[in-house]
Amino acid sequence: MDVGRPTLDQLAIFLAVVDAGSFHGAARRLGRAVSAISYGIGALESQLGLSLFEREGSRRPVLTEAGKAILAHARSVNDGVATLVAGARALGQGLEAELALAIDVMCPIRTISGVLRDFQQAFPTVELRLHVEGLGAIAELVLAGRAQLGIAGPTVAEDPQLNLVALGEVELVPVAAPLHPLARMDKIAPGTARQFRQLVLTDRSPLTEGREFGVHATRTWRLGDLGAKHALLLEGIGWGNMPRHMVADDLAAGRLTVLPLPEGRSTGYPLRAAWRRDCNPGPAREWMLAALTRSLALAL
């Protein structure tokens, strides 16, 4: 059976009849004559080759089984058109079509996720793209134009191509499983930690190639994933620095312990918002920057 292509107007009439509950109600809602509504429904049924409403036994329009099936498709098309119109209107007002955000793995993800949820509600037409990376990879994404905004660590502090805003510091603590030799020492002598394998987060970008961050041991395992480092620490395979917010539950439950290293029980990992100097700000990016600044100030 050949099926014609219904118009958007025919679908709008169909939805108005369903939502208003009558042809008269749809006519009032759309500001048209009842005869125009009836004609529109007839034309739609003719295009589709289906009866959408029962014609007998009720003064009010009742959907047929086919009508119920078509209703879901009609609403989907109508929602898509509404999104298209809203997006076109937003673009005309200077709103970005998309926003790519690069987040350092050290950031408290619960705080970030709350901001992302609110962003989607505030800017439903903006496509949000998220990258989660570590160390120099954040700056690399921003400098390459693959992210319009980055929340990065100290590796971006001296790059002249970026604008930077300080957001606070993540506390890094040296930890190990309770049965690890370092964790069983009441007092750790200077240099002792160098004798044990250290688990180190490594940079997957070339921006900080050859640079070391918080590495004390001569034996290391270099990992590109903070979650993998966390899992290996819990197994007692090595020791390493972790964001306190990420291991807080493990410390409270005794699965990990903070090592009393003479070099220091903790260190600060400064976070900065970063964006290219030649990148003009848009409403969505400005909202995201302000929201992340507020949220991280409370969390750190």
Secondary structure, 3 states (H helix, E strand, C coil): CCCCCCCHHHHHHHHHHHHHCCHHHHHHHHCCCHHHHHHHHHHHHHHHCCCCECCCCCCCCCECHHHHHHHHHHHHHHHHHHHHHHHHHHHHCCCCCEEEEEEECCCCHHHHHHHHHHHHHHCCCCEEEEEEECCHHHHHHHHCCCCCEEEECHHHCCCCCEEEEEEEEEEEEEEECCCCCCCCCCCCCCCHHHHCCEEEECCCCHHHCCCCCCCCCCCEEEECCHHHHHHHHHCCCCEEEEEHHHHHHHHHHCCCEECCCCCCCCEEEEEEEEEECCCCCCHHHHHHHHHHHHHHHHHC
